[in-house]
Amino acid sequence: MTSLFEPTQIGDIAVANRIVMAPLTRNRAVAHQVPSDLALTYYVQRASAGLIVAEATQISREAQGYLDTPGTYTPEQVAAWRKITDAVHAAGGKMVLQLWHVGRISHVSLQEGGIAPVSSTAKVAVAKTFTSDGFVDVSPPRALRLDELPRIVADYRHAARCAVQAGFDGVEVHAANGYLIDQFLRDSINDRTDAYGGSIANRTRLLVEVMTAVAQEVGAGRTGVRLSPITPVNDAQQDSHAQALFNSAVEQLAPLKLAFLHVIEGQTGGARDIAAFDYATLRSRYMAGNPKGCWMVNNGYTRQMALDAVASGAADVVAFGRPFISNPDLVARLKADLPLAKMNPKTLYGGGAEGYTDYAVHSAPNAA
Ligand code: 8OZ
């Protein structure tokens, strides 16, 4: 039986164990959407994860939807990330960067010149974002024109190149949680009548084009993708045929031989059983076309669930989000079956060291 604590390969990336730190938005970037020195400390503290998927990071200026989230498209951002990846590597860790375009989950105050955010649609999301004025309704978007989509793909490609220049071991494309790519996938959002709307083949087109371009740019063995078939977050209403949509998406992704496919099961950060969805079928459809692929699962996994998922072969690796916030030594705690410290929700987004770099390891006297 395979153990959660055994090394493995995630594509070209050799990892020390099968525990992944999930991407976590913390809104602590400094001027010009640059990751801070505190972020370096935070990630180094968590370098015992087999793989860190660093927080969602804008691929372009337009891709931003929240205050103080980092980017990976300017030399200044790349230089700051380089310091972080060097330090994580020196600590024995591996790290990929999550590439993010929020689409319509943005606000004019976060856009250059106060222009409308872009999406597959001009329909506004019933959702909030966080700006310098606190939580506000997202702004009405502008539907991207057909002739703009090659530029979107090029922005992902450029950001992927920047991430590798910044020393990351690879990238994860954020195609989940109701952001831009998910806004193309779901028929509850996408109301286009061109080659990117209507049929499943059309709605999965942007995803497949982005993944093809990114894999070509940095190598398929360093490229992963995150999907969330039934999450309702960010006004991502259920697709009318979610199973067929996502089965098709993973069948089209399989031949690309990506490093990993990362699936959020259920509602992101919430209930795992909000709607029926057959993840075992999704996995078998994917693995049929990519038998050496790595299946990464996420959302509310306990220690026992993770042990069982890896032992049974239902998953190759398991990503933990919030437990990694308050337990920098999560791997050691899971291994020794030690109690986990609770996360303070008040220090999740924004702020400084408090609730970020001050969570103790278990052996320290002030550990929970
Ligand atoms: C929480 C707050 C803001 C953004 C996601 C990137 O849900 C996020 C996110 C989470 O994927």
Boltz pocket constraint, residues with backbone or C-beta under 6 A from the ligand:
constraints:
  - pocket:
      binder: B
      contacts: [[A, 25], [A, 56], [A, 66], [A, 176], [A, 177], [A, 268]]
      max_distance: 6.0
